[in-house]
């Protein structure tokens, strides 16, 4: 999905630069060799960067199924 129409970059591009150490939306532009123009994509870029962080932290957590409480229905 396109994130920035002005610079024609996608979610995939944002995730790629995230894997290269980018953590802020303004760094995304620099890493992709472009500049922010209208700014409407900033929120979406931030959401994609946070989404990736959430997935990584979730993937690194382990669950101890022995300590889960039963559900009463």
C-alpha positions in Angstrom: 0.0 0.0 0.0 1.3 3.5 -0.8 2.1 5.5 2.3 3.4 8.7 0.6 1.8 9.6 -2.7 4.1 12.7 -3.1 7.2 10.6 -3.0 5.7 7.3 -4.1 6.8 5.0 -1.3 5.0 2.1 0.3 4.6 0.3 3.6 7.1 -2.2 2.4 9.7 0.7 1.9 9.0 1.9 5.4 9.5 -1.6 6.9 12.7 -2.0 4.9 14.3 1.2 6.3 12.9 0.3 9.7 15.0 -2.9 9.5 18.0 -0.7 8.8 17.6 1.1 12.1 15.2 3.9 11.2 12.8 4.6 14.1 11.3 8.1 13.3 9.1 9.2 10.4 11.4 12.0 9.4 14.3 9.6 9.1 12.3 7.5 6.6 12.4 10.3 4.1 16.1 10.8 4.5 16.9 7.1 4.2 14.7 6.9 1.0 16.4 9.9 -0.5 13.4 12.2 -0.5 11.8 15.1 1.4 8.5 15.5 3.1 6.2 17.6 1.0 2.6 17.8 2.2 3.0 15.9 5.5 -0.2 13.9 5.3 1.7 10.6 5.4 3.5 11.3 8.7 0.8 9.6 10.9 0.7 6.6 8.6 4.5 6.3 8.7 4.5 6.5 12.5 1.8 3.8 12.7 3.8 1.5 10.4 6.9 2.0 12.5 5.0 1.3 15.7 3.3 -1.7 14.2 6.6 -3.2 13.4 7.9 -2.5 16.9 4.8 -4.2 18.4 5.2 -7.3 16.3 8.9 -7.5 17.2 8.2 -7.2 20.9 5.4 -9.7 20.7 7.6 -12.2 18.8 10.3 -11.9 21.5 8.0 -12.7 24.4 7.3 -16.2 25.5 4.1 -17.5 27.0 4.1 -19.9 29.9 0.9 -21.9 29.2 1.2 -23.8 32.5 0.4 -20.6 34.4 -2.8 -19.6 32.5 -6.1 -19.5 34.4 -9.0 -21.5 33.0 -11.9 -19.7 31.5 -15.3 -20.3 33.1 -18.2 -20.2 30.7 
